[in-house]
Amino acid sequence: MLISTITAPVTSAAPIPRELPTWRWLEKCVSETDLDCIEALGVVTSDGIFLPGRPTGLSRPNPVRGSRELQNSGIFNGDGTHTNETWQLPGLKNEYGTEYVITEFTLMTGTTQWYDFPNDIVYPAPGFASAGAGILPVPTREGFANGLWGVPLSNFPYECVTQNFVNPMQCQREANLDPNQVIRAVIRYSWYQAGSVVSHLRDNVYVVEPITTGGTRVTIEGRPGERPYFMDSLALSRNYFDRGKSDALFYGWRINSTEAPDSFSVERCRSSGVPIMTGNMFSASTPIWRPTEGELSVNVWAPHLDPEGRPYRGYYEGNFPNDYISCMWGLPEQEVLTRFVVSVTEPVTGEPTVATMSLQKTSTGVRITAANFTYSTEQITFKRRAAGGPTSPSVSGSATSVDTQVKVKKTKKKVTCIKQGEVRKITRSTGNCPRGWKRG
């Protein structure tokens, strides 16, 4: 049971040592020199005015420790302290009809190991740090109400389980935020610098600037995006990638990043800005750079069907700083809209997927979107078109955006294909299996 003290923090935590294995939740900055803390969080009005929020209290600290002896999952070779700071954000619209959220701003060092108790697996330390920024709508200024951390999921046919996989619980999903509302967070870090960002926000902004007294200030802004949600049940597969249908959908505000340098940018371009990958996928792979082809690609995954059993329509957004595009693809800013290309394909077959593409200039770079495609696993690829190549007929004069519709008008059918003992039903426009596969 979580009990709120309903008191604002007196002092911020000291900077988090990067060499220690730890996972910490950040709190509100108290002084001008505090680091590893939340400087500001609030709503941006339609007029562009920022309305800052304020903490209303801290829940009782909840230690996160993974242990075979204690029989629970969590940090295996270090500690995490989950403080669940509750904030009131004036003007916020959430599904509860309140302005209250719990902040989930975290920093995990690269030496942290995770212990998965149900499977008795200790995952190796990733070697790089990661950070998360998210807010969870709650019904009261104290945070949770009588164990309610979300919205009850009605008509769910399976029994849900708690994190210890033993005791039954009420099936709940995260509460919705208004998808048309812009939310901004400002975070101070002592040493952490993101190399890549993945989120579920729309119209992302991620700006990093140095602080004169040391550290960096990160400003994150965007609208809540849609995401599939899965309930944990003993009756369902624990591997979400085996689930062809999501249990619920919700609009949330959540963004995750990994430490610089990233593994996919050309070395000379790693100081040219932070690329942001976002969408309504459940998960995304680490992007891959293919220097010979000049292609940057990422696989995104979500269930093929929504909770109503209809095909789940994909939305993907890439936000690239001008300097990053210029460095990676050698494109001057004025040629980006006519020569930067995005495509969606099925990674196993390599065939294009029906999708609507859009390129837009922003104040910091270029926003590339791919929408209306179907999941489950699709590959988004970014590359440049050769000089003098064909351009979209919608491009003219001083156009600031390009919209194209890529359609595949072929009759498709499922073919059974085998490769190294793996059997798959693959949708093809021909009766042949893709290269490396043979018909079963």
N, C-alpha and C positions, 0 to 999 in steps of 0.2 A: 504494500500500500504506500502510495506517495503522499507525503504531507507537506503542504506549502508553509513556509515561514512568513510569507507575505511581507518580506522586507527586502529592500534593494541591497545589492552588494556594497560593502564598505570599501573594499580594495580589490583591484584586479589581481589575477594570478601573475606570478613572475614569468618572464619569458621561458618558453619550453625548450629544454636542452635537446638538440637534434640527435645527439649520440645515444640517448637513453631510449629503450623500448617502451613506448607509452602511447596512449590514445586519450586525448583530452577534448573536452567540450569547452568552447570559448565563452567568456562572459563579457558584460558591458565594460568598456574602458572607463576608468574613473579619472585618471589624470591625463594631461596632454602628452606625457612621455610613456604611458603604458603601451606595451606591445603584446602580440598574441591575444587580441581581444576585439570586441565588436565596437567600433567607433559610432556607428549609426545604423539604424534600420527603420524603414518607413515606407509610406506610399507616395507615389508621384502622381499628382493630379493631371487631368487632361490639359491643363494650362502649363504643365511642366514645373509646377511648384512641389517641392519636397516637403512632406509632412512627417517629421521624425517621431518615432515611437519612444516608449520608455519601459524599462523593466518594472514589473509589478511584484516580483518576488522570486525566490529560488526554492525549488523543491529540495527535499532532503537528498544530499549526495548519494548516488547509487554506485558503489564500486563495481567495476567490470573486471573480473578475474577468471581466466579459464583454468580448470584444474581437473585432473583425473580423480583426485581425492574428493573434491567437492562435487564432482559430477555435474559440471556446467561448462558451457561454451564461453569463449571470450579470449582476452589477451593471455597468452601463455607465458611469455618471458618478461612481462612488465605489467603495469597497472593502467587502468583508465578510470577517470572519475566523471560520471554523468550527472551534471547539475540541473538539467532541465530548467533553464531560465525562462520565465514567462514574461511576455511583453504585451503591451497594448499599443496597437498601431491605429491612430486616428484615421477614420475614413476607410478602413479595411472592410471588405465584404467577404464573409465566409459562410459556409453552409449552416453554421449554428446561429447566424444572425448576430455574432459578437465581433469585437475587434481584437480578440486575444489569440495569441499564438505561443507555442513553445519553440524556442530557438534550438536548432541542431547544427551548430557551427563547430566543426571538429578539425583536429590536426593529428595525424598519425605519423610517427617517425618510421624511417625505413627499416629499422631493426626489429620491428614488431612482428611477432609470430601469433597466429590465430589457432586456437584449439577448437575443433569441431567435436563436441562431446558425443552426439548421437552416432557418429561414424568412427569415433576414436582416431581422428586424424589430426596431426599437428602440421599445419601448413608452413612452409619455410618463409622466412622474412623476405619481403619483396625487394629490399635493397634501395627502394626509393620512397620518399615521403608522399603522402597524399592528404588532401584537404576536402572537406565537404561544407556546403552552406545550404541550409534548408529551414523551412518553418512548417510547423504542424499546427493547424487550427485546433483550438480547444474551446470548450463551452463556457469556462469561467476564468476569472482573473487569478485563481489559484492553480489553473492548469487543468488537470484531469478531474472528472466528476464521477465518483463512485466506481472507479475502475474503467470508465468510458474514455478511451483514447481515440475513438473514431466513430464512424456512423455504422450502426448495425446493418448487416447484410441480410436482407429479407429473402426468404425462399431458397436459401442455400442448402442443398440436400445432404451435405457432409458435415460431420462434426469437426470443429477446429481444435487445434492444440496450442498450448503455450510454448514459449521458447525452450522449456525443458522437455517438450515432446511427451509429457505424461498427463498433466491435468487438462481436462477439456475447458474451453473458453467460448465466449460469445463471438461469433464471426463478425468482424468489423473491417471496414476499409477506411483509408484516410478521408477526412472531410474535404470537400471541394473549396477552392478559392475562385474568385471571379476571374475567368480567363481574359477579360478585357482590362484588368487592372494592372498597372505597372508597379512593381515593388523594387526597392533599391536597398542594398546593404553595403556598408563600408567597413572593411576589416583591416586591422593592422597586423602585420607579421614581423617577427624578429629576423628570421632567416629563410623562411619558406618562399619559394618563387615557382609558380606554376609553369610547366612546359606545354601542357595541353589541357583542354577543358572539354568535358562532356556534360550535357545538361538536358533537361526536358522543358526548358523555357523557350518562349518565342521572343523574337526581336531582342536577342541577347546583346548585352554590353559587358565587357570585361576589361577594365582599364587598370594598369599597374603604374604606380609612380613612386619614386623614392621619397622617404621622409628625411628631412634635414638632420634630425637627431639620431638617425639610424633606422634600419628596417624599411619596409615598403607598405604602401597603402593600396588596397585593392577595392575598386568600386564595381559592384555587380548589379546589373539591372535587367529586368525582363518581365514578361507576362507569364503567369502560370500556364504550363503546358499539360496536355493529356498524357496519361501513362496507363498501361495495363497493370492490373493488380491481381496477385495470386494469394489465395488462402492456404495456410499450411494445415494439412489434414492427413491423418494416418491412412485414409482411404484413397488418397491421390498420390501421384508420383511426386517424390521430393525433388526430382530433376525438372525444373520449370521448362527446359528446352524440349521435354517430351509432351508438354501440354499444348494441345492444338487450339484451346479456347481459354481466354482469360475469365476470371471469376468476377471481375468488376473493372470499371474504369474510373479515374478521378483526375481532377485538375490540381496539380501541386506545384510548389515553388522549391526546386531542388537543383543543385549544381555541384559537380565533383571535378576535381583536378588532380593531376599528378605532377611531381616535382620536375623542374628543369634539370638537365636538358632532356627533351623528348627523344624517342628512339626512331622517329620517322622523318624529321626535318633534316635537310642538308645542313651539315655542321656550320657552315658560314651564315646560315639563315636563322639560327636559333636565337639570335638577339633581335630579330626583325618583327617581333610581335607574337602574340599568343593566338593560335587558331582555335576556334570554338566549334565543336560538333554538337548538334542538338536535334531532338526529334521526339516522336511519340513511341519510339522503340522501348522495349523492356531492357535491352542491353546492347552494347556495341563493342566491337573488337578494337584493339589498338590499330590505328591507321598504318598502312604500309606504303612506302615510297619506292617506286620502280624507276630508277634513274634512266635506264635505257629508253623506256617509253615516255618518261616525263609525266608519270601518273601517280596521283595520291589516291588511295582507295581505302574504304572502311566497310566492314560488314555490319549490318544492323539486324537485330532479331526481335520479333514479337510474334505472338500466336496468330495463326491464320484467321481465326474467327474471334469476334467480339462476344461479350456475354450473352447476346441475343442469338448467337449462331450465324451472324452475317459476316462476310469478309471484312476484316479489319483494314481500314484504309490508312496507308502510311503517310507520314509527314517528316521531312528531314530538312535541316537548315544548317548550312555551313557559313560561319562568319570569319572572313579572312582579312587581316589588316593589309592596307595598300603595300607597305614595305615587304610584308611576307610574300605576297603574290609576285611582286617585282623581283625578289631574290630567288624564289623557288622556280618560277616559270619564265623569268626574264621579260615580263610584260610591263610596259609603261602604263600608268594609271589610265590614260585616255583610250587604251586599246583593250582594257579588261572586258568590257561589256560585249565586244564583238568577237573576241578571240578566246575567252575562257569558256570551257565546255564542261557540263556535268551530265553524267549518264547513270541510269539504274539498270542493273543486270542481275540475272539469277546466277550466283557464283558457280554452281555445279555445271550448268549447261552453257553459261556464257551468253545466253540469249537476252536481248533487251526486254525490259518490262514496261508496260504501259505506265506512263507517268507524265505529270505536268511540271515543266521546269521554269524557273524564274531567276533572273539575275538583277540585283538592285544595288545602286550605289548608296552607301551610308556615310555618316559623318566621319567614320574611321576606316572604311574600307569597302568591301563588297559582301553582300548577303546573297548566297546561292540557295535556292530551295528546290526540293523535289517533292511532289505531293501526289496524292491519289493513287499510289501504287499499292499492291497487296503484299502482305508478308507471307511466308514466315521469315526466311533469310534472304536479304537482298544486299547487293554490293553497290555502294555509291562511289563513283570514280570522278576525279577532277583532273583535267588536263587542259592544254592550250591547243587551239586550232592553228594550223599552219597559216602563215601570212598569205593573203590573197585568196584564202579559201572562202567558201560560201558563208554568208551571214544570214541571220534570221530576217525574214521579210518585214518583221515589225520594227527593225532597227532603222532609224532615220534621224538625220540632223543631230541634235544634242540630246539624244535619248538617254534617260537615266535608268532604264530597265529593259530587260529582254524577257519575253515570255514565249515559250514554245511548248507544243504538245507532241510528245513522241508516242506514236501508236504502232502496234504490231498487229497487222491484219492477217493472221495466219490461223488455220485450224490446228489446234493442239490436241495431243492425246498423251496418256500416260504409258511409259515404256518401262519394263522391268530391266534394270541394269545391275551388273555385278563388277566390283573391283576389289581385289585382295580380300575376298570373302565377305565384303560388305554388299548387301542387297538393298537397292533403293528403287522406289517408283518415281521416275523422273518425267516431268511434263515436257514434251518435245513437239516441235512443229513438223518433224520428220519421224520416220520409224526407226532411226538410228540412235544409238547411245552416244554421249559425248566422248571425246578423245580420252583414252585410258580406261574406258568402261567397255564391257561387252554385254550383249543381250542375254538375259536369263531365261 
